Amino acid sequence: MHDETTWTPDGEPAAVAAFESPEARYHDLGLIARGGMGEVRRAWDRKLRVPVAMKVLGWELLESAAARARFLGEIATTARLQHPGVVSVMDRGELLDGRLWFTMTLVDGKTLGEMITGPAVGPDVVHRLVTLVRSICDAVGYAHSRGVLHRDLKPANLMVGRFGEVRVMDWGLARWIGAPELPPFAGAPVWENEGVTLGGAVLGTPAFMSPEQARGQHDQVGPASDVYGLGAVLHSVLCGRGPLEGDPKLIWRRLVSDPPRWPEAIERAELPPELRHICGRALMPDPIHRYPDAGAMAEALSLWLDGSLRRAEALAQTRRAEAQRPGILKLQREAEALRAHAASLLESLSADEPVESKLPIWEMQDRAAALESEVTLREVAWHQDLRAALNRDPELPEAHALLADHYRDELERADRQLDPLATQRAELLLASHDRGRHAAYLKGDGALSIRTSRPAVAWLHRFVEQGRRLVPEPERRLGVTPLREVTVPRGSWLVTLEADGVTVRYPVLMERAGRWDGVPPEGGEPALIVIPEPGELRDDQVYIPPGYCIVGGDPFAADSLPRQRVWVDGFVLGRFPVTLGEYAAFLEALIAAGDEAGVESCWPWCSSRRPVSPTQGTVRFARRREDQSSGDGDLVGRRRARRRLDGRTPAQRA
């Protein structure tokens, strides 16, 4: 106790007691916690009328000069650290029994250790916990800037108030950077449990202690040592456990002999890689590889939190865009259905139909156009949301995935419409947003399977445009048939199958990521491609293998049919066009066989009443319809066929 001079309202100094009796000022409200240096009790400050926390030196350390010196050092150090994250010293003194004490601001909340119930799950929880650790790093970083080391950072020494405020507690092992180590004091508990602060040459808690601190290398203990403790705290809140667990002696021995290079739990945790890196760097065995001080670690966490906040905002925008997509697709389908229905109705009308009959169809087309306009507007807004999300977080996978799916649809549409410019655009956009899911489709390789009647060497030729013609150029040898699931890039190809001097040409259209296997519509094995024996076909005959052909779907053809794959059985075709003489011989064969139906269907006709013989002059071919007749009302083709079948040629009748 001593007196201090205080100025009175009159201006004259007066002597007052600087310290009152703690028994008179403070009312004890019970124990809060007990530690290696003593105990912390809740008390009521009658003078300030607020609850406070009173830390009292332990009975067993009453006669220890070293313990008293360390306790007074804690008071002085804590009082000088004026930071929101460091508990404030309010008063100090000595009890009548000789024990030292000081009072601090009472933090109404829980220790961080009490809050840790398991691994952090979910981005919101991780963000909240990392925010707490960042605040702790800020407070410790301030202490480092003032030249003070904490040396006992652990969840039990970190308080979190009801409103999220964070306080770094228990500065009993604090030391000024560069100051000599205080002598150890007798009576401090040693190796009792994982949470006890050790006394003697080794100071700290093994589970949260840096390797250099565990070795008692006090001259090497610096701000990076506190960083290790902060890394262990971060590990605890993220993984639900410290980087090392078990018996304190075993942990201490591990730290001294073989500290872990990288915490396994943080590596396995489903956490953002940047956050795992921050934690791992803070826990590096060599101090030189850690953050230099707590302020640097706080800055790293702040950068991650800023990115995490931007990521959360970007994700929210992406979710909004994702929710809009089904509505856009629904309108798109409605517009396509309306336009297709209107087109079919118009096709059923003749050109001279009255306008009144076309008005409802035109209205249907107008509704389809209005829906298409709405789809365009919504797609623009949809794109804007996703672009805004990527502006906040350029690597947001969810936004890239939505855009990749969209451009995949555009690419498929461009391929179907045979639009090379639209295909190129969609490919570039898909490649810029795809993160691997569409890689195979984007590359476009397909699978080719071929089965032949006998083994043949298969050669692949790519069709390339030369002089406005598609010309096959050799690419590579595929092997000997049968071939199964051979990788072939997308495009137009010609496969030549060679055996004993016979060559069969087999055209292949490998669509993007498609399959060309020659399996007929009824399923089963690929259709057998016949390899003719030498001399089996004449020089003017060509074997066409079985397979699919693409018909319709040409946007540049008038009245094009819908695109479809049509199966065509194998057949033999003349190498050159059929001459009139050959066609006449064909008809003669039908007549000789008495095939009236064949003659009826194949005989050429003309509108002239004069009978025409295939052997006379030029024949005018046209499609015969049942309602088409010659001038006398008789069907020309049928009349001629009947006469030929009666043994009378048209020439003879003329």
C-alpha positions in Angstrom: 0.0 0.0 0.0 1.2 3.5 -0.8 -0.2 7.0 -1.2 -0.6 8.9 -4.4 -1.2 12.7 -4.8 -4.6 13.5 -6.1 -5.8 17.0 -7.1 -9.0 18.2 -5.3 -11.6 20.5 -6.8 -9.9 23.4 -5.0 -6.7 22.8 -6.8 -4.8 21.8 -3.7 -3.3 18.3 -3.7 -4.6 15.9 -1.1 -3.3 12.5 -0.1 -5.6 9.5 -0.6 -5.2 5.8 -0.3 -4.3 4.3 -3.7 -5.4 0.8 -2.8 -8.3 -0.2 -0.7 -8.5 -3.5 1.1 -9.7 -6.1 -1.4 -11.9 -7.7 1.2 -13.7 -4.4 1.5 -14.0 -3.6 -2.2 -14.5 -7.1 -3.7 -17.2 -9.7 -2.9 -16.1 -13.2 -3.8 -18.6 -15.0 -6.1 -16.8 -18.3 -6.5 -14.2 -20.1 -8.5 -13.9 -19.8 -12.3 -10.8 -21.8 -13.0 -7.6 -23.1 -11.4 -4.2 -23.1 -13.1 -0.5 -23.6 -12.5 0.0 -20.1 -11.1 -3.1 -20.0 -8.9 -6.8 -19.6 -9.4 -9.2 -17.2 -11.1 -12.4 -16.2 -9.1 -15.4 -14.3 -10.0 -15.9 -11.2 -7.8 -18.2 -8.2 -7.4 -16.5 -4.8 -7.5 -18.5 -2.8 -4.9 -16.9 0.5 -6.0 -17.4 0.2 -9.8 -20.5 -2.0 -9.3 -19.5 -4.5 -12.0 -18.4 -8.2 -11.9 -14.7 -8.8 -12.4 -12.3 -11.7 -12.7 -9.7 -11.8 -9.8 -6.6 -13.9 -10.3 -4.9 -14.9 -7.0 -1.4 -16.4 -6.6 -1.7 -20.0 -5.4 -1.1 -20.9 -1.7 1.7 -23.3 -2.6 3.6 -20.5 -4.3 3.3 -18.0 -1.5 6.9 -18.3 -0.4 8.3 -18.6 -4.0 10.2 -15.5 -5.0 10.3 -16.7 -8.6 6.6 -17.3 -8.7 5.9 -13.9 -7.2 8.2 -12.3 -9.8 6.5 -14.1 -12.6 3.0 -13.2 -11.2 4.0 -9.5 -11.0 5.5 -9.7 -14.5 2.1 -11.0 -15.8 0.4 -8.0 -14.2 2.8 -5.5 -15.7 2.8 -7.2 -19.1 -1.0 -7.5 -19.3 -1.5 -3.9 -18.2 0.7 -2.6 -20.9 -1.1 -4.4 -23.7 -3.9 -2.0 -24.5 -5.8 -4.0 -27.2 -9.4 -5.1 -27.5 -8.2 -8.7 -27.7 -6.2 -8.6 -24.5 -8.1 -8.6 -21.2 -7.6 -5.3 -19.3 -6.1 -5.1 -15.8 -8.3 -3.1 -13.5 -6.6 -3.3 -10.1 -3.9 -5.2 -8.3 -2.7 -5.7 -4.7 -1.9 -8.2 -2.0 -4.2 -10.0 0.3 -3.8 -10.0 4.1 -2.4 -13.5 3.8 0.3 -12.3 1.5 -1.0 -13.6 -1.8 -0.7 -11.4 -4.8 -3.8 -10.6 -6.8 -5.1 -8.6 -9.7 -8.5 -8.0 -11.2 -9.4 -8.0 -14.9 -12.4 -7.4 -17.1 -14.7 -10.3 -16.8 -15.5 -11.9 -20.1 -19.0 -13.5 -20.0 -18.7 -16.4 -22.4 -16.8 -19.7 -23.0 -13.3 -20.7 -23.7 -12.5 -21.7 -27.2 -11.8 -25.2 -25.9 -15.4 -25.4 -24.5 -16.7 -24.5 -28.0 -14.8 -27.2 -29.8 -17.0 -30.2 -30.1 -15.8 -31.8 -33.3 -14.5 -31.0 -36.8 -15.8 -27.8 -38.4 -18.5 -28.8 -40.9 -19.9 -26.4 -43.5 -18.5 -23.2 -45.0 -20.5 -21.0 -42.6 -19.1 -22.7 -39.5 -15.5 -22.7 -40.9 -15.8 -19.0 -41.8 -17.0 -18.2 -38.3 -14.3 -20.2 -36.5 -11.5 -18.8 -38.7 -12.8 -15.3 -38.0 -12.3 -16.0 -34.3 -8.8 -17.3 -34.8 -8.0 -14.3 -37.0 -9.1 -12.0 -34.1 -6.8 -14.0 -31.8 -3.9 -13.6 -34.2 -4.6 -9.9 -34.3 -4.3 -9.6 -30.5 -1.2 -11.7 -30.3 0.2 -9.8 -33.3 -0.3 -6.6 -31.4 1.7 -8.1 -28.4 4.5 -9.1 -30.8 4.6 -5.6 -32.1 5.0 -4.4 -28.5 7.8 -6.9 -27.9 5.8 -9.5 -25.9 5.6 -13.3 -26.4 2.7 -15.2 -24.9 4.2 -18.7 -25.0 1.1 -20.6 -23.8 -1.5 -20.2 -26.5 -4.2 -22.9 -26.3 -8.0 -23.0 -26.6 -8.3 -23.0 -22.8 -6.6 -19.6 -22.6 -8.8 -18.0 -25.3 -12.2 -16.6 -24.3 -15.1 -15.9 -26.6 -17.8 -13.6 -25.3 -21.5 -13.8 -25.9 -21.3 -11.2 -28.6 -18.3 -12.8 -30.4 -15.6 -10.7 -28.7 -12.3 -12.6 -28.2 -9.8 -12.2 -25.4 -6.4 -13.7 -25.1 -6.0 -14.7 -21.4 -3.3 -16.0 -19.0 -0.2 -14.1 -19.8 1.6 -15.8 -16.9 4.3 -17.2 -19.2 4.7 -14.0 -21.2 8.2 -12.7 -21.8 9.6 -9.7 -23.4 11.5 -10.5 -26.6 15.2 -10.7 -25.8 14.7 -10.5 -22.0 16.4 -13.2 -19.9 14.3 -16.2 -18.8 13.1 -16.0 -15.2 14.3 -18.8 -13.0 12.0 -21.8 -12.5 9.9 -21.9 -9.4 9.3 -24.9 -7.2 5.8 -26.3 -6.8 4.6 -25.9 -10.3 2.6 -28.9 -11.6 4.3 -31.1 -14.1 2.8 -33.7 -16.6 -0.6 -33.9 -14.9 -2.6 -33.7 -18.1 -2.7 -32.3 -21.6 -4.0 -28.9 -20.5 -1.5 -28.1 -17.7 1.2 -25.5 -18.2 4.6 -26.9 -17.3 6.9 -25.3 -14.9 10.7 -25.6 -14.8 13.0 -25.5 -17.8 10.2 -26.4 -20.3 7.3 -23.8 -20.3 4.0 -24.3 -22.1 1.5 -27.0 -22.9 2.9 -29.9 -25.0 -0.1 -30.3 -27.3 0.3 -26.6 -28.4 4.0 -26.1 -27.9 6.5 -25.5 -30.6 9.5 -27.9 -31.0 12.0 -25.3 -29.9 10.0 -24.5 -26.9 9.7 -28.2 -26.1 13.5 -28.5 -26.3 13.9 -25.7 -23.8 15.8 -23.6 -26.3 14.6 -20.3 -24.8 17.0 -18.3 -27.0 15.3 -19.6 -30.1 11.8 -19.0 -28.8 10.3 -15.9 -30.6 7.2 -14.7 -32.3 7.3 -17.7 -34.7 6.9 -20.0 -31.6 3.6 -18.3 -30.8 2.7 -18.8 -34.4 3.1 -22.5 -33.9 0.7 -22.3 -31.0 -1.8 -20.4 -33.1 -1.5 -23.0 -35.8 -2.3 -25.7 -33.3 -5.3 -23.6 -32.2 -6.4 -23.3 -35.8 -5.9 -27.0 -36.3 -8.1 -27.7 -33.2 -11.0 -25.6 -34.4 -10.9 -27.0 -37.9 -10.3 -30.7 -37.1 -11.8 -30.9 -33.7 -8.4 -32.0 -32.2 -4.9 -30.8 -31.9 -2.1 -31.7 -34.3 -0.7 -34.1 -31.7 -2.8 -36.0 -29.2 -2.2 -38.5 -26.3 0.0 -38.6 -23.3 1.8 -35.2 -22.7 5.2 -37.0 -22.2 4.9 -38.8 -25.5 3.9 -35.6 -27.3 6.8 -33.8 -25.7 9.2 -36.6 -26.8 7.8 -36.5 -30.3 8.3 -32.7 -30.5 11.9 -33.0 -29.3 12.9 -35.9 -31.5 10.8 -36.0 -34.6 8.2 -33.2 -34.9 5.6 -33.9 -37.7 6.4 -32.3 -41.1 2.8 -31.7 -42.0 -0.3 -32.5 -39.8 -2.1 -35.6 -41.3 -5.5 -34.5 -40.0 -5.4 -31.1 -41.7 -4.3 -32.8 -44.9 -7.3 -35.2 -44.8 -9.8 -32.6 -43.8 -12.4 -31.5 -46.3 -11.3 -27.8 -46.2 -10.3 -25.2 -48.7 -6.7 -25.9 -49.8 -5.6 -22.3 -49.0 -6.8 -22.8 -45.4 -5.0 -26.1 -45.1 -1.8 -24.4 -46.4 -2.1 -21.6 -43.7 -2.5 -24.1 -40.9 0.3 -26.3 -42.3 2.7 -23.4 -42.6 2.1 -22.2 -39.1 2.9 -25.8 -37.8 6.2 -26.3 -39.7 8.9 -27.7 -37.4 11.5 -25.1 -38.4 10.6 -21.6 -37.2 12.1 -20.1 -40.4 9.4 -21.8 -42.5 6.5 -20.4 -40.4 4.9 -17.0 -40.5 7.4 -14.6 -38.9 4.8 -13.4 -36.4 1.1 -13.5 -35.5 0.4 -10.4 -37.5 1.6 -12.1 -40.7 -0.6 -15.1 -39.9 -3.6 -12.8 -39.2 -3.0 -11.1 -42.6 -3.0 -14.5 -44.3 -6.3 -15.5 -42.6 -7.8 -12.1 -43.5 -7.0 -12.6 -47.1 -8.6 -16.0 -47.0 -11.6 -14.6 -45.1 -12.0 -11.8 -47.7 -11.9 -14.4 -50.4 -14.2 -16.7 -48.5 -16.7 -13.8 -48.1 -16.5 -13.0 -51.8 -16.9 -16.7 -52.5 -20.0 -16.9 -50.3 -21.5 -13.9 -52.1 -20.5 -15.3 -55.5 -22.1 -18.7 -54.5 -25.3 -16.9 -53.5 -25.5 -15.3 -57.0 -24.7 -18.6 -58.6 -27.5 -20.3 -56.6 -29.9 -17.6 -57.8 -28.9 -18.2 -61.4 -29.2 -22.0 -60.9 -32.8 -21.5 -59.6 -33.7 -19.5 -62.8 -32.4 -22.1 -65.2 -35.4 -24.6 -65.0 -37.8 -21.7 -65.8 -35.8 -20.7 -68.8 -35.6 -24.2 -70.2 -39.4 -24.6 -69.7 -40.1 -21.5 -71.7 -37.7 -22.6 -74.4 -39.5 -26.0 -74.7 -42.9 -24.2 -74.9 -41.6 -21.9 -77.7 -40.1 -24.8 -79.6 -43.3 -26.9 -79.3 -45.5 -23.9 -80.4 -43.3 -23.2 -83.4 -43.2 -26.9 -84.5 -46.9 -27.2 -84.1 -47.5 -24.0 -86.2 -45.1 -25.3 -88.9 -46.9 -28.6 -89.1 -50.3 -26.8 -89.4 -49.0 -24.5 -92.1 -47.6 -27.4 -94.1 -51.0 -29.1 -94.1 -52.5 -26.0 -95.8 -52.4 -25.4 -99.5 -51.0 -22.2 -100.9 -54.5 -20.9 -101.9 -56.0 -21.3 -98.4 -57.8 -18.1 -97.3 -56.1 -15.8 -94.8 -58.7 -16.5 -92.2 -57.6 -20.1 -91.9 -54.0 -19.0 -91.4 -54.6 -16.3 -88.7 -54.7 -18.8 -85.8 -51.4 -20.3 -86.9 -49.8 -16.9 -87.3 -51.0 -16.1 -83.8 -49.3 -19.3 -82.6 -46.1 -18.2 -84.3 -46.3 -14.8 -82.6 -46.7 -16.4 -79.2 -43.7 -18.6 -79.9 -41.7 -15.5 -80.9 -42.8 -13.7 -77.7 -41.6 -16.7 -75.6 -38.3 -16.8 -77.5 -37.8 -13.1 -76.7 -38.6 -13.8 -73.0 -36.1 -16.7 -73.1 -33.4 -14.3 -74.5 -34.0 -11.7 -71.9 -33.9 -14.3 -69.0 -30.8 -15.8 -70.5 -29.1 -12.4 -70.5 -29.9 -11.9 -66.8 -28.8 -15.5 -66.1 -25.5 -14.8 -67.8 -25.1 -11.5 -65.9 -25.6 -13.2 -62.5 -22.9 -15.8 -63.3 -20.5 -13.3 -64.7 -21.0 -11.2 -61.6 -20.3 -14.3 -59.5 -17.1 -15.0 -61.4 -16.1 -11.3 -61.0 -16.2 -11.9 -57.2 -14.6 -15.3 -57.3 -13.0 -16.1 -60.7 -12.4 -19.7 -59.8 -15.9 -20.5 -58.3 -16.4 -24.1 -59.5 -20.2 -23.9 -59.2 -20.5 -21.0 -61.6 -18.1 -22.5 -64.1 -20.1 -25.8 -64.0 -23.3 -24.0 -64.8 -21.7 -22.2 -67.7 -20.0 -25.3 -68.9 -23.3 -27.2 -69.0 -24.9 -24.3 -70.9 -22.2 -24.2 -73.5 -22.3 -28.0 -73.8 -25.9 -27.6 -74.8 -25.0 -24.9 -77.3 -22.2 -27.1 -78.8 -24.6 -30.0 -79.3 -27.1 -27.7 -81.0 -24.4 -26.2 -83.2 -23.2 -29.7 -84.2 -26.8 -30.8 -85.1 -27.3 -27.6 -87.2 -24.0 -28.2 -89.0 -23.0 -24.6 -88.1 -19.1 -24.5 -88.0 -18.9 -21.0 -86.7 -21.3 -21.6 -83.8 -19.5 -24.9 -83.1 -16.2 -23.1 -82.9 -17.6 -20.5 -80.6 -19.3 -23.0 -78.3 -16.1 -25.1 -78.2 -14.0 -22.1 -77.0 -16.5 -21.1 -74.4 -17.0 -24.6 -73.1 -13.2 -25.1 -72.9 -12.8 -21.8 -70.9 -15.3 -23.0 -68.2 -15.0 -26.7 -68.1 -13.0 -28.1 -65.2 -12.8 -31.6 -66.6 -16.4 -33.0 -66.6 -16.8 -32.3 -70.3 -13.2 -32.9 -71.4 -14.0 -36.2 -73.2 -17.0 -34.6 -75.0 -14.9 -31.5 -75.9 -12.1 -33.6 -77.3 -14.8 -35.5 -79.3 -13.1 -38.9 -79.7 -15.4 -41.8 -80.5 -15.3 -45.5 -80.5 -15.3 -47.6 -83.7 -16.1 -51.3 -83.8 -16.0 -53.4 -87.0 -16.8 -57.1 -87.7 -16.0 -58.7 -91.0 -16.8 -62.1 -92.6 -13.1 -62.8 -92.7 -10.0 -61.0 -91.3 -9.0 -57.9 -93.1 -6.5 -55.1 -92.6 -8.3 -51.8 -91.7 -6.9 -48.5 -92.7 -8.2 -45.2 -91.6 -8.5 -42.2 -94.0 -9.7 -38.7 -93.1 -11.9 -36.8 -95.5 -10.5 -33.4 -96.1 -11.8 -30.7 -98.4 -9.8 -30.1 -101.5 -11.2 -27.9 -104.3 -14.6 -28.0 -102.7 -14.5 -31.8 -102.7 -14.0 -34.3 -99.8 -11.0 -36.3 -100.6 -9.8 -39.2 -98.4 -6.2 -38.9 -97.0 -4.5 -41.8 -95.3 -4.3 -41.4 -91.5 -3.2 -44.7 -89.9 -3.5 -48.4 -89.7 -6.2 -49.5 -87.3 -5.3 -53.2 -87.3 -6.8 -56.5 -88.3 -10.5 -57.1 -87.9 -12.5 -57.6 -85.8 -12.0 -54.2 -84.2 -13.7 -53.3 -80.9 -13.9 -49.8 -79.3 -11.0 -48.4 -81.3 -10.5 -44.7 -80.5 -11.2 -42.5 -83.5 -11.4 -38.7 -83.5 -14.7 -37.1 -84.5 -15.1 -36.3 -88.2 -15.8 -37.9 -91.5 -13.7 -41.0 -92.2 -13.2 -43.7 -94.7 -12.2 -47.1 -93.5 -10.7 -49.4 -96.2 -10.8 -53.1 -95.4 -8.2 -55.1 -97.4 -7.8 -58.8 -97.8 -6.3 -60.9 -100.7 -6.3 -57.9 -103.1 -10.0 -57.1 -102.4 -10.8 -53.6 -100.9 -14.1 -52.7 -99.3 -14.8 -49.1 -98.6 -16.6 -48.3 -95.4 -17.5 -44.7 -94.7 -17.8 -43.6 -91.0 -19.3 -40.5 -89.6 -17.9 -40.3 -86.1 -19.9 -37.7 -84.2 -18.6 -36.0 -81.1 -18.0 -38.6 -78.4 -20.1 -41.0 -80.4 -20.0 -44.7 -81.2 -20.0 -46.3 -84.6 -20.4 -50.0 -84.2 -22.7 -51.1 -87.0 -25.2 -52.6 -84.6 -28.6 -52.8 -86.4 -31.7 -51.4 -84.9 -32.8 -54.7 -83.5 -29.5 -54.8 -81.5 -27.0 -57.6 -81.0 -23.6 -57.9 -82.5 -22.3 -55.4 -85.1 -23.5 -56.3 -88.6 -21.2 -58.5 -90.6 -19.3 -56.7 -93.3 -18.7 -59.1 -96.1 -15.3 -59.2 -97.6 -15.9 -60.6 -101.1 -13.7 -63.3 -102.4 -11.4 -62.4 -105.3 -13.4 -62.4 -108.6 -16.7 -62.7 -106.8 -17.8 -59.3 -108.1 -17.5 -57.9 -111.6 -15.3 -54.9 -112.2 -18.4 -52.7 -112.7 -19.9 -53.8 -109.3 -19.3 -52.3 -105.9 -20.2 -53.8 -102.5 -21.9 -51.3 -100.1 -21.5 -52.6 -96.5 -24.5 -52.4 -94.1 -24.7 -49.5 -91.7 -26.4 -46.3 -90.8 -26.8 -43.2 -92.9 -27.9 -39.7 -91.8 -30.9 -38.4 -93.6 -32.6 -35.0 -93.1 -31.7 -32.3 -90.7 -30.0 -30.2 -93.4 -30.7 -26.5 -92.4 -29.6 -25.4 -95.9 -32.0 -27.7 -97.8 -35.5 -26.7 -98.7 -38.2 -28.7 -96.8 -35.6 -30.8 -95.1 -36.8 -33.8 -93.2 -36.0 -34.2 -89.5 -32.6 -35.5 -88.9 -32.5 -39.2 -88.3 -30.2 -42.3 -88.6 -31.6 -44.8 -91.1 -30.3 -48.4 -91.3 -29.4 -49.7 -94.7 -28.7 -53.3 -95.4 -25.6 -54.2 -97.4 -26.1 -54.5 -101.2 -24.2 -54.6 -104.4 -24.4 -51.5 -106.6 -23.3 -50.8 -110.2 -20.1 -48.8 -110.3 -21.6 -46.5 -113.1 -25.1 -45.1 -113.7 -27.7 -47.4 -115.3 -28.1 -46.9 -119.1 -31.4 -46.9 -121.0 -30.4 -50.2 -122.6 -29.7 -51.8 -119.3 -33.0 -50.6 -117.9 -34.8 -52.0 -121.0 -33.2 -55.3 -120.4 -34.3 -55.2 -116.8 -37.9 -54.5 -117.9 -37.7 -57.3 -120.5 -36.6 -59.7 -117.8 -39.7 -58.7 -115.7 -42.0 -59.3 -118.7 -40.4 -62.6 -119.4 -40.9 -63.6 -115.8 -44.6 -62.6 -115.9 -44.1 -60.1 -113.1 -47.0 -57.8 -113.7 -46.6 -55.9 -110.4 -43.0 -55.3 -111.1 -43.6 -54.0 -114.6 -46.4 -51.8 -113.3 -44.1 -50.2 -110.8 -41.0 -49.9 -112.9 -42.3 -49.0 -116.4 -41.5 -45.4 -117.5 -44.5 -43.3 -118.7 -45.1 -40.0 -120.5 -48.1 -37.8 -120.9 -48.2 -38.3 -124.7 -50.9 -40.7 -126.0 -48.3 -42.3 -128.2 -47.0 -45.6 -126.7 -43.3 -45.5 -125.8 -40.9 -48.4 -125.9 -37.7 -48.3 -123.8 -35.9 -49.2 -127.0 -37.1 -46.1 -128.9 -35.4 -42.7 -128.5 -35.4 -40.8 -125.3 -37.7 -41.9 -122.5 -39.2 -39.2 -120.2 -39.2 -40.5 -116.7 -41.5 -39.2 -114.0 -43.2 -40.4 -110.8 -46.4 -42.1 -111.6 -49.3 -41.4 -109.4 -52.6 -43.3 -109.4 -54.5 -40.0 -110.2 -52.2 -39.3 -113.2 -53.6 -40.6 -116.5 -53.1 -40.1 -120.3 -55.5 -38.0 -122.3 -57.9 -40.9 -122.8 -58.2 -41.6 -119.1 -56.0 -44.8 -119.1 -52.8 -44.9 -117.0 -50.0 -44.9 -119.5 -47.7 -47.2 -117.5 -50.4 -49.7 -116.7 -51.7 -49.8 -120.3 -48.2 -50.4 -121.7 -47.4 -53.1 -119.2 -50.7 -54.8 -120.0 -49.9 -54.9 -123.7 -46.4 -56.2 -123.2 -47.7 -58.9 -120.9 -50.2 -59.7 -123.7 -47.3 -60.3 -126.0 -47.7 -57.1 -127.9 -45.1 -54.4 -127.8 -46.0 -50.8 -128.0 -44.0 -50.5 -131.2 -46.0 -53.3 -132.7 -49.3 -51.6 -131.7 -48.1 -48.3 -133.2 
